[in-house]
Amino acid sequence: LSLPGYFAGNTDFREGFKYSLLSTSVKYVYDPRFIGPNQSINYCECHDNFTLFDKIAKSIGDEKDVKRIMKIVFSINEAILLSYGVPFFHAGQEIGLTKKFVDNTYNKGDEYNKFRYDILDQRYEYVLYLKTMIELRKNLKINDLQDSIEIGKNHFFHDLPNGAISVSVNSPNDKNVSYLLIFNPTNQTIVHDLGDYHYLIAGEIGYIKNSDIHVQTIMIQPYSVSVYKKEGIGKW
């Protein structure tokens, strides 16, 4: 519980994160665990066990830093939605509910298991944000690839400073469109030149429909996930 994961800043897990992003069904660093992504259920919080908020708070050693924890929570939620496989979210995960660091609460009653609607009201912007990212997943269609070999052929990883990564993805539905996913699990802002102009279609404000934000040099914010669209396939 106390060991930080990739999005809590432990960039030693960078290669393992790439493997998970491909739903552990593509041979990358490790052998595939599944025949295809449709067999992979992707989640970080489930039913009776620790909540994601509690896991992160424990791993970073500061349960009172709610703002930082929630940024990490949402980075993880976005990564789940952008990964191949079947995304699974536990109710309350999106707003950072806690079980007071108690594991296996099946017999602990409402004190540990109740849904906190007062917290929902306080953090409702996180619910709206997650809804836009779900819409992004549906509209991108890059997760429509179900063949592990094709997934491997259409993804290209690039290591960025401080343990961040970018992933270029060729669209399976439009050969003239590609996407760039950028993951920064650190508390550092990274300046990065994309080499060509891209449209920002998802960032800290969520999914941007019909984006006209055209950028080449970007500021990658701490604990962030962003998505860019490029028209025309170039060399990555």
N, C-alpha and C positions, 0 to 999 in steps of 0.2 A: 504493500500500500504506500510506503513512504518513498519508494524509488521513483524519481521523476521520469516521465515519458518524453517522447520527442517534443510534443507541444508545450511541455512544461520547461523546455529549455535544454533537455539532455540530447544534444545533437549527436551523441554516440549512436543513437538509434536511427540515424538518417537512412541508412540502407534498408533497415527493417521497415521503416515507414513506406519507402518506395514499393517494397514487396507487398505490403498491406494495401496500398493504393490500387494495385493491380488485382486485388481480391485474392491474393495468395494462390491464384490459379495459373500464373505465368512463371516460368522458370527465370527467376531473377534473384541472385544471391543464394536463395534456397530453392529446393525442389518444390513444384506445385503441390498444394494440399488438396486441391479440388480439380475436377475435370474441366469445369467452366465456372464463370462468375455467378451463375444463377444458383450455385450450391453454397455460396458464401453469404452468411447473414452477418452484416457489419454493425457492431454496436460497442458502446463503452459503458453502458449502464443498463441493468436488467433486473427488474422485479425486487427480490428480497435483499440483494447485496448492497455494498457501498454505492452511494450516488457518485456521479462524476464530479460534482462540486466538492464532496468530501475527499475524494481521491486526490484532486489537484491541490486543495488546501493543505492536506497532510504532506504531500510531496514537496511543496514549496515552503512549508513551515510557517505559513502565515494565514490563518483562517479569516482574519479580519480584513485582508486586502481584497474585498469583494470585487472591486472594479477590475483588478488584474486577473482574478480567478475567472470572472465572467468572460473576459477577452479570450482566455485560454479555452474555456468551455465552448465558445462559439467558433474558435478555430478548429476544434475537434469536430464539432457538429458539421461545419462546412466540409471538412475533409471526408467525413462519412458520406455526405451527399455527393461529393465529387469522385468517390471511389467506385470501382466496379463492384457488382454484387448487389445484395438486397439491403437497403438501409433500414435500421431498426432504432426507434427512439422510445425511451421510457417517459411516460407523462411526468412532467416536472423537470426533466433534464434541461429543457430549453431555458428555464428560468433559474436554474441553479438551486434546486431544493436540497436540503440537507437531512440526514438521518442521525445527526449528532455523532458521526464517526462510528456508528454501530453497524456491524456486518450481520447478514442473515436475520432480518427483522420479521420473519414470517409470523412470529408469535409475540411481537412487541406491542401490538395495538396501535391506536391512532396517534399516540404521542410521537411515534417514529415514522409511521406510514401514511399519515393523512396528507391530502393535497392542500397546500397553503394558498388559498385564493387571495389572501392579502398580499402575499409575495407576487402573485400573478399580476395584481393591479399595479404594484410598484415597478415591475420589470416587464410590462406588457410590450415595450418596444422590441424586446428580444423575441417575443412570439411573432410579431409582424416581420421581423428580420428573417426568422427561420422560414416563414411562409414564402418570402420572396426567393430564398435559396432553393426551396423545393420546386418552385416554378422554374428557376434557372435549370435545375437538373432535368426537368421534363422537356424544356425547350432546346437545350443544347444537343440532345440526342447522341452525344458521344458515348453514353453508357449503353446505347443500343447494341454495341458490339458484344457478341456472346461467344465468340470463338477465341480461345486463349492465344492461339498463334497470331491471329490478326491484331489482338490487343497489343501483344509484344511488338509487332511490326510498326504500329502506329503511335507509339509513345517513346519520347526521347527525353531523358533526364539530364539536367545540367546543375552542377553544384555551384551555389552562390556563396559569398562570404558569410562567415559566422554560423555556418551550418544550415543556412536556408537553401531551398531548391526551387528550380523552375521545371515544369514539365510541358513540353510541346506535344500537342495531340492533333493528328490529322483527323478531320471529320469523316466519318464513314458514309455520310449522305451527300456531301458536297466536296468535290475534289479541289475546289477553289477556296475553301475555307479551312483554317486551322485555329487552334486555341492554345493559349498559354496560361497555365496554372502556376501561381507563385505562392509558396508557403514559407513564412518567416516565423519560426517558433521562439525567437529570442527577444530580448528587451532592447535590441539595437535597431535603429533606422538604417536601412541600406539604400544607397543610391545606385541605380542600375540602368545601364543603357541597353535597350531592347534591340538596337541595331537597325530597326525599321519601325515605322509607325503602326500602332495597334489601337483598337478601340477598347477602352475599359468597359466591361460589361457587368462586373461584380466587384464590390469592395466593401469598405466599412459601412456604406449606406445601403448595402444589399444589392439586389439584382437591378440593373439599369436597362430597361427596355428601350430599344431603338437608340442606343447610346450614340452621341455625337462627340464624346470625349476622346480625342485623338492624341495619343502620346507616344513619345519615343524614349525620353529619359524619365524614369519614375523614381519616386520615393517609396520604398517598401516599408510600411509601418510595422512596429513591433507586434508580435502575436497576431499576425494577420494572414488572411488568405484572400487572394485577388485573382480575377479571371479576365483575360484579354482575348480579343478576337482579331484575327488577321485574315484579310481577303487576299487570296493568291498564295500559293505554296512556294516558299523560298527555302533556302538552305538553313538548317538549324545548327 
